[in-house]
């Protein structure tokens, strides 16, 4: 169940509880000690969005970039 917040054409906010929408976020540490998350959204029993996150420390990204000159962080 998800609480959906939107704005109308006048810029006013409104919210609606959507009973048929469900969201799960599972956060874990993988075998390489990276923080990850799986984020799934379901609507009326059907999966409509799956996101997979990998979170790394800024220092690690800078070290990777220093080793691999073709790497450009987003």
Biopython code that builds the backbone (N, CA, C, O; Angstrom):
import numpy as np
from Bio.PDB.StructureBuilder import StructureBuilder

atoms = [
    (1, "UNK", "N", (0.834, -1.172, 0.000)),
    (1, "UNK", "CA", (0.000, 0.000, 0.000)),
    (1, "UNK", "C", (0.881, 1.238, 0.000)),
    (1, "UNK", "O", (1.843, 1.324, 0.762)),
    (2, "UNK", "N", (0.553, 2.184, -0.845)),
    (2, "UNK", "CA", (1.384, 3.366, -1.047)),
    (2, "UNK", "C", (0.541, 4.612, -0.879)),
    (2, "UNK", "O", (-0.613, 4.655, -1.305)),
    (3, "UNK", "N", (1.119, 5.625, -0.258)),
    (3, "UNK", "CA", (0.492, 6.927, -0.171)),
    (3, "UNK", "C", (1.059, 7.770, -1.305)),
    (3, "UNK", "O", (2.257, 8.052, -1.312)),
    (4, "UNK", "N", (0.252, 8.170, -2.243)),
    (4, "UNK", "CA", (0.673, 8.889, -3.443)),
    (4, "UNK", "C", (0.424, 10.377, -3.251)),
    (4, "UNK", "O", (-0.687, 10.774, -2.900)),
    (5, "UNK", "N", (1.440, 11.209, -3.477)),
    (5, "UNK", "CA", (1.310, 12.655, -3.347)),
    (5, "UNK", "C", (1.545, 13.302, -4.713)),
    (5, "UNK", "O", (2.548, 13.029, -5.371)),
    (6, "UNK", "N", (0.615, 14.159, -5.131)),
    (6, "UNK", "CA", (0.682, 14.817, -6.434)),
    (6, "UNK", "C", (0.361, 16.297, -6.295)),
    (6, "UNK", "O", (-0.084, 16.747, -5.240)),
    (7, "UNK", "N", (0.588, 17.051, -7.368)),
    (7, "UNK", "CA", (0.161, 18.444, -7.411)),
    (7, "UNK", "C", (-0.836, 18.602, -8.553)),
    (7, "UNK", "O", (-0.725, 17.943, -9.587)),
    (8, "UNK", "N", (-1.805, 19.483, -8.352)),
    (8, "UNK", "CA", (-2.776, 19.745, -9.420)),
    (8, "UNK", "C", (-2.297, 20.904, -10.285)),
    (8, "UNK", "O", (-1.202, 21.424, -10.069)),
    (9, "UNK", "N", (-3.097, 21.314, -11.256)),
    (9, "UNK", "CA", (-2.701, 22.376, -12.186)),
    (9, "UNK", "C", (-2.528, 23.735, -11.503)),
    (9, "UNK", "O", (-1.922, 24.634, -12.086)),
    (10, "UNK", "N", (-3.041, 23.906, -10.289)),
    (10, "UNK", "CA", (-2.861, 25.149, -9.527)),
    (10, "UNK", "C", (-1.657, 25.083, -8.588)),
    (10, "UNK", "O", (-1.390, 26.033, -7.853)),
    (11, "UNK", "N", (-0.927, 23.959, -8.611)),
    (11, "UNK", "CA", (0.229, 23.814, -7.745)),
    (11, "UNK", "C", (-0.107, 23.359, -6.334)),
    (11, "UNK", "O", (0.767, 23.336, -5.467)),
    (12, "UNK", "N", (-1.372, 22.994, -6.090)),
    (12, "UNK", "CA", (-1.774, 22.524, -4.765)),
    (12, "UNK", "C", (-1.469, 21.034, -4.648)),
    (12, "UNK", "O", (-1.671, 20.264, -5.587)),
    (13, "UNK", "N", (-0.978, 20.650, -3.475)),
    (13, "UNK", "CA", (-0.649, 19.252, -3.216)),
    (13, "UNK", "C", (-1.884, 18.501, -2.753)),
    (13, "UNK", "O", (-2.738, 19.054, -2.060)),
    (14, "UNK", "N", (-1.970, 17.263, -3.135)),
    (14, "UNK", "CA", (-3.000, 16.373, -2.622)),
    (14, "UNK", "C", (-2.436, 14.960, -2.538)),
    (14, "UNK", "O", (-1.492, 14.620, -3.250)),
    (15, "UNK", "N", (-3.005, 14.156, -1.685)),
    (15, "UNK", "CA", (-2.491, 12.794, -1.472)),
    (15, "UNK", "C", (-3.640, 11.802, -1.560)),
    (15, "UNK", "O", (-4.792, 12.120, -1.266)),
    (16, "UNK", "N", (-3.297, 10.620, -1.966)),
    (16, "UNK", "CA", (-4.287, 9.541, -2.044)),
    (16, "UNK", "C", (-3.614, 8.235, -1.650)),
    (16, "UNK", "O", (-2.509, 7.929, -2.098)),
    (17, "UNK", "N", (-4.276, 7.495, -0.830)),
    (17, "UNK", "CA", (-3.799, 6.176, -0.427)),
    (17, "UNK", "C", (-4.210, 5.184, -1.509)),
    (17, "UNK", "O", (-5.395, 5.048, -1.814)),
    (18, "UNK", "N", (-3.234, 4.492, -2.089)),
    (18, "UNK", "CA", (-3.511, 3.546, -3.176)),
    (18, "UNK", "C", (-3.380, 2.137, -2.620)),
    (18, "UNK", "O", (-2.272, 1.630, -2.448)),
    (19, "UNK", "N", (-4.504, 1.513, -2.342)),
    (19, "UNK", "CA", (-4.524, 0.192, -1.715)),
    (19, "UNK", "C", (-3.974, -0.889, -2.641)),
    (19, "UNK", "O", (-3.396, -1.862, -2.157)),
    (20, "UNK", "N", (-4.132, -0.750, -3.951)),
    (20, "UNK", "CA", (-3.707, -1.793, -4.889)),
    (20, "UNK", "C", (-2.226, -1.684, -5.267)),
    (20, "UNK", "O", (-1.725, -2.508, -6.031)),
    (21, "UNK", "N", (-1.520, -0.672, -4.738)),
    (21, "UNK", "CA", (-0.099, -0.509, -5.028)),
    (21, "UNK", "C", (0.717, -0.914, -3.798)),
    (21, "UNK", "O", (0.439, -0.484, -2.678)),
    (22, "UNK", "N", (1.731, -1.750, -4.036)),
    (22, "UNK", "CA", (2.591, -2.221, -2.953)),
    (22, "UNK", "C", (4.042, -1.992, -3.332)),
    (22, "UNK", "O", (4.420, -2.101, -4.498)),
    (23, "UNK", "N", (4.851, -1.673, -2.326)),
    (23, "UNK", "CA", (6.251, -1.347, -2.548)),
    (23, "UNK", "C", (7.104, -2.064, -1.510)),
    (23, "UNK", "O", (6.772, -2.087, -0.325)),
    (24, "UNK", "N", (8.222, -2.659, -1.975)),
    (24, "UNK", "CA", (9.168, -3.325, -1.085)),
    (24, "UNK", "C", (10.556, -2.804, -1.377)),
    (24, "UNK", "O", (10.944, -2.670, -2.537)),
    (25, "UNK", "N", (11.302, -2.510, -0.333)),
    (25, "UNK", "CA", (12.709, -2.143, -0.464)),
    (25, "UNK", "C", (13.493, -3.044, 0.483)),
    (25, "UNK", "O", (13.289, -3.023, 1.697)),
    (26, "UNK", "N", (14.388, -3.832, -0.093)),
    (26, "UNK", "CA", (15.221, -4.734, 0.688)),
    (26, "UNK", "C", (16.656, -4.228, 0.586)),
    (26, "UNK", "O", (17.211, -4.148, -0.510)),
    (27, "UNK", "N", (17.253, -3.890, 1.718)),
    (27, "UNK", "CA", (18.617, -3.371, 1.766)),
    (27, "UNK", "C", (19.512, -4.461, 2.359)),
    (27, "UNK", "O", (19.163, -5.085, 3.361)),
    (28, "UNK", "N", (20.677, -4.685, 1.723)),
    (28, "UNK", "CA", (21.575, -5.732, 2.187)),
    (28, "UNK", "C", (23.015, -5.419, 1.794)),
    (28, "UNK", "O", (23.266, -4.539, 0.970)),
    (29, "UNK", "N", (23.952, -6.145, 2.387)),
    (29, "UNK", "CA", (25.368, -6.049, 2.048)),
    (29, "UNK", "C", (25.724, -7.301, 1.257)),
    (29, "UNK", "O", (25.460, -8.415, 1.708)),
    (30, "UNK", "N", (26.327, -7.126, 0.072)),
    (30, "UNK", "CA", (26.662, -8.272, -0.778)),
    (30, "UNK", "C", (27.983, -8.916, -0.350)),
    (30, "UNK", "O", (28.608, -8.489, 0.621)),
    (31, "UNK", "N", (28.396, -9.951, -1.090)),
    (31, "UNK", "CA", (29.604, -10.706, -0.738)),
    (31, "UNK", "C", (30.883, -9.888, -0.880)),
    (31, "UNK", "O", (31.913, -10.258, -0.316)),
    (32, "UNK", "N", (30.837, -8.775, -1.629)),
    (32, "UNK", "CA", (31.997, -7.895, -1.779)),
    (32, "UNK", "C", (31.933, -6.700, -0.825)),
    (32, "UNK", "O", (32.687, -5.739, -0.973)),
    (33, "UNK", "N", (31.020, -6.770, 0.159)),
    (33, "UNK", "CA", (30.841, -5.747, 1.182)),
    (33, "UNK", "C", (30.302, -4.430, 0.630)),
    (33, "UNK", "O", (30.580, -3.369, 1.187)),
    (34, "UNK", "N", (29.527, -4.486, -0.469)),
    (34, "UNK", "CA", (28.857, -3.311, -1.024)),
    (34, "UNK", "C", (27.426, -3.252, -0.499)),
    (34, "UNK", "O", (26.754, -4.277, -0.382)),
    (35, "UNK", "N", (26.975, -2.058, -0.188)),
    (35, "UNK", "CA", (25.593, -1.866, 0.237)),
    (35, "UNK", "C", (24.712, -1.838, -1.007)),
    (35, "UNK", "O", (24.979, -1.084, -1.943)),
    (36, "UNK", "N", (23.669, -2.652, -1.017)),
    (36, "UNK", "CA", (22.772, -2.755, -2.170)),
    (36, "UNK", "C", (21.326, -2.695, -1.705)),
    (36, "UNK", "O", (21.027, -2.874, -0.525)),
    (37, "UNK", "N", (20.438, -2.441, -2.656)),
    (37, "UNK", "CA", (19.009, -2.452, -2.356)),
    (37, "UNK", "C", (18.245, -2.941, -3.580)),
    (37, "UNK", "O", (18.591, -2.625, -4.719)),
    (38, "UNK", "N", (17.212, -3.711, -3.320)),
    (38, "UNK", "CA", (16.255, -4.110, -4.349)),
    (38, "UNK", "C", (14.950, -3.401, -4.030)),
    (38, "UNK", "O", (14.462, -3.466, -2.902)),
    (39, "UNK", "N", (14.388, -2.729, -5.017)),
    (39, "UNK", "CA", (13.212, -1.891, -4.848)),
    (39, "UNK", "C", (12.171, -2.368, -5.859)),
    (39, "UNK", "O", (12.374, -2.246, -7.067)),
    (40, "UNK", "N", (11.069, -2.903, -5.370)),
    (40, "UNK", "CA", (10.038, -3.468, -6.246)),
    (40, "UNK", "C", (8.704, -2.767, -6.021)),
    (40, "UNK", "O", (8.313, -2.504, -4.884)),
    (41, "UNK", "N", (8.013, -2.467, -7.114)),
    (41, "UNK", "CA", (6.679, -1.883, -7.046)),
    (41, "UNK", "C", (5.702, -2.781, -7.797)),
    (41, "UNK", "O", (5.968, -3.235, -8.910)),
    (42, "UNK", "N", (4.557, -3.022, -7.148)),
    (42, "UNK", "CA", (3.515, -3.870, -7.719)),
    (42, "UNK", "C", (2.223, -3.080, -7.752)),
    (42, "UNK", "O", (1.932, -2.316, -6.832)),
    (43, "UNK", "N", (1.447, -3.261, -8.807)),
    (43, "UNK", "CA", (0.141, -2.623, -8.927)),
    (43, "UNK", "C", (-0.862, -3.689, -9.324)),
    (43, "UNK", "O", (-0.702, -4.354, -10.347)),
    (44, "UNK", "N", (-1.875, -3.846, -8.527)),
    (44, "UNK", "CA", (-2.923, -4.855, -8.746)),
    (44, "UNK", "C", (-2.333, -6.247, -8.942)),
    (44, "UNK", "O", (-2.798, -7.005, -9.793)),
    (45, "UNK", "N", (-1.312, -6.585, -8.159)),
    (45, "UNK", "CA", (-0.718, -7.904, -8.204)),
    (45, "UNK", "C", (0.333, -8.109, -9.283)),
    (45, "UNK", "O", (0.924, -9.186, -9.358)),
    (46, "UNK", "N", (0.583, -7.111, -10.117)),
    (46, "UNK", "CA", (1.568, -7.225, -11.190)),
    (46, "UNK", "C", (2.780, -6.354, -10.897)),
    (46, "UNK", "O", (2.639, -5.200, -10.491)),
    (47, "UNK", "N", (3.971, -6.907, -11.104)),
    (47, "UNK", "CA", (5.193, -6.135, -10.935)),
    (47, "UNK", "C", (5.320, -5.180, -12.110)),
    (47, "UNK", "O", (5.302, -5.611, -13.263)),
    (48, "UNK", "N", (5.449, -3.873, -11.827)),
    (48, "UNK", "CA", (5.616, -2.931, -12.933)),
    (48, "UNK", "C", (6.934, -2.171, -12.875)),
    (48, "UNK", "O", (7.263, -1.447, -13.815)),
    (49, "UNK", "N", (7.702, -2.318, -11.790)),
    (49, "UNK", "CA", (8.994, -1.648, -11.722)),
    (49, "UNK", "C", (9.898, -2.383, -10.742)),
    (49, "UNK", "O", (9.507, -2.668, -9.610)),
    (50, "UNK", "N", (11.119, -2.686, -11.197)),
    (50, "UNK", "CA", (12.144, -3.273, -10.334)),
    (50, "UNK", "C", (13.398, -2.433, -10.489)),
    (50, "UNK", "O", (13.887, -2.227, -11.599)),
    (51, "UNK", "N", (13.913, -1.953, -9.374)),
    (51, "UNK", "CA", (15.142, -1.171, -9.370)),
    (51, "UNK", "C", (16.158, -1.871, -8.484)),
    (51, "UNK", "O", (15.810, -2.424, -7.442)),
    (52, "UNK", "N", (17.412, -1.843, -8.903)),
    (52, "UNK", "CA", (18.491, -2.440, -8.137)),
    (52, "UNK", "C", (19.560, -1.372, -7.937)),
    (52, "UNK", "O", (20.091, -0.820, -8.901)),
    (53, "UNK", "N", (19.866, -1.089, -6.678)),
    (53, "UNK", "CA", (20.826, -0.046, -6.341)),
    (53, "UNK", "C", (22.124, -0.651, -5.828)),
    (53, "UNK", "O", (22.118, -1.687, -5.162)),
    (54, "UNK", "N", (23.226, -0.002, -6.140)),
    (54, "UNK", "CA", (24.523, -0.332, -5.540)),
    (54, "UNK", "C", (25.084, 0.980, -5.007)),
    (54, "UNK", "O", (25.278, 1.937, -5.757)),
    (55, "UNK", "N", (25.338, 1.012, -3.711)),
    (55, "UNK", "CA", (25.813, 2.237, -3.073)),
    (55, "UNK", "C", (27.260, 2.032, -2.644)),
    (55, "UNK", "O", (27.570, 1.090, -1.915)),
    (56, "UNK", "N", (28.131, 2.903, -3.090)),
    (56, "UNK", "CA", (29.537, 2.812, -2.729)),
    (56, "UNK", "C", (29.990, 4.117, -2.100)),
    (56, "UNK", "O", (29.409, 5.176, -2.334)),
    (57, "UNK", "N", (31.035, 4.019, -1.303)),
    (57, "UNK", "CA", (31.594, 5.211, -0.676)),
    (57, "UNK", "C", (32.295, 6.047, -1.737)),
    (57, "UNK", "O", (32.830, 5.509, -2.706)),
    (58, "UNK", "N", (32.292, 7.348, -1.552)),
    (58, "UNK", "CA", (32.928, 8.239, -2.514)),
    (58, "UNK", "C", (34.405, 7.903, -2.693)),
    (58, "UNK", "O", (34.915, 7.977, -3.811)),
    (59, "UNK", "N", (35.101, 7.538, -1.624)),
    (59, "UNK", "CA", (36.523, 7.187, -1.719)),
    (59, "UNK", "C", (36.732, 6.026, -2.680)),
    (59, "UNK", "O", (37.672, 6.046, -3.475)),
    (60, "UNK", "N", (35.871, 5.017, -2.619)),
    (60, "UNK", "CA", (35.994, 3.871, -3.507)),
    (60, "UNK", "C", (35.828, 4.296, -4.964)),
    (60, "UNK", "O", (36.552, 3.816, -5.837)),
    (61, "UNK", "N", (34.896, 5.176, -5.225)),
    (61, "UNK", "CA", (34.672, 5.644, -6.592)),
    (61, "UNK", "C", (35.896, 6.399, -7.095)),
    (61, "UNK", "O", (36.306, 6.218, -8.241)),
    (62, "UNK", "N", (36.479, 7.237, -6.254)),
    (62, "UNK", "CA", (37.674, 7.981, -6.659)),
    (62, "UNK", "C", (38.847, 7.042, -6.928)),
    (62, "UNK", "O", (39.632, 7.289, -7.843)),
    (63, "UNK", "N", (38.982, 5.960, -6.142)),
    (63, "UNK", "CA", (40.044, 4.985, -6.374)),
    (63, "UNK", "C", (39.826, 4.250, -7.694)),
    (63, "UNK", "O", (40.780, 4.021, -8.438)),
    (64, "UNK", "N", (38.589, 3.881, -7.989)),
    (64, "UNK", "CA", (38.273, 3.208, -9.252)),
    (64, "UNK", "C", (38.605, 4.134, -10.419)),
    (64, "UNK", "O", (39.203, 3.708, -11.407)),
    (65, "UNK", "N", (38.217, 5.400, -10.301)),
    (65, "UNK", "CA", (38.470, 6.371, -11.366)),
    (65, "UNK", "C", (39.966, 6.563, -11.577)),
    (65, "UNK", "O", (40.414, 6.723, -12.712)),
    (66, "UNK", "N", (40.741, 6.548, -10.498)),
    (66, "UNK", "CA", (42.188, 6.730, -10.616)),
    (66, "UNK", "C", (42.832, 5.543, -11.333)),
    (66, "UNK", "O", (43.797, 5.717, -12.078)),
    (67, "UNK", "N", (42.303, 4.343, -11.112)),
    (67, "UNK", "CA", (42.842, 3.144, -11.749)),
    (67, "UNK", "C", (42.386, 3.013, -13.196)),
    (67, "UNK", "O", (43.135, 2.541, -14.051)),
    (68, "UNK", "N", (41.157, 3.432, -13.465)),
    (68, "UNK", "CA", (40.580, 3.274, -14.809)),
    (68, "UNK", "C", (40.210, 4.656, -15.337)),
    (68, "UNK", "O", (39.163, 5.190, -14.972)),
    (69, "UNK", "N", (41.017, 5.223, -16.158)),
    (69, "UNK", "CA", (40.824, 6.593, -16.652)),
    (69, "UNK", "C", (39.557, 6.734, -17.515)),
    (69, "UNK", "O", (39.074, 7.846, -17.726)),
    (70, "UNK", "N", (39.021, 5.615, -18.010)),
    (70, "UNK", "CA", (37.800, 5.701, -18.828)),
    (70, "UNK", "C", (36.543, 5.780, -17.968)),
    (70, "UNK", "O", (35.462, 6.056, -18.490)),
    (71, "UNK", "N", (36.662, 5.539, -16.639)),
    (71, "UNK", "CA", (35.516, 5.556, -15.745)),
    (71, "UNK", "C", (35.132, 6.992, -15.418)),
    (71, "UNK", "O", (35.978, 7.787, -15.007)),
    (72, "UNK", "N", (33.850, 7.326, -15.601)),
    (72, "UNK", "CA", (33.344, 8.648, -15.220)),
    (72, "UNK", "C", (32.125, 8.451, -14.340)),
    (72, "UNK", "O", (31.115, 7.931, -14.815)),
    (73, "UNK", "N", (32.180, 8.850, -13.064)),
    (73, "UNK", "CA", (31.023, 8.692, -12.182)),
    (73, "UNK", "C", (29.860, 9.571, -12.621)),
    (73, "UNK", "O", (30.068, 10.654, -13.169)),
    (74, "UNK", "N", (28.657, 9.115, -12.385)),
    (74, "UNK", "CA", (27.442, 9.854, -12.776)),
    (74, "UNK", "C", (27.220, 11.046, -11.895)),
    (74, "UNK", "O", (26.248, 11.778, -12.081)),
]
sb = StructureBuilder()
sb.init_structure("model")
sb.init_model(0)
sb.init_chain("A")
sb.init_seg("    ")
for serial, (resi, resn, name, xyz) in enumerate(atoms, 1):
    if name == "N":
        sb.init_residue(resn, " ", resi, " ")
    sb.init_atom(name, np.array(xyz, "f"), 0.0, 1.0, " ", f" {name:<3s}", serial, name[0])
structure = sb.get_structure()
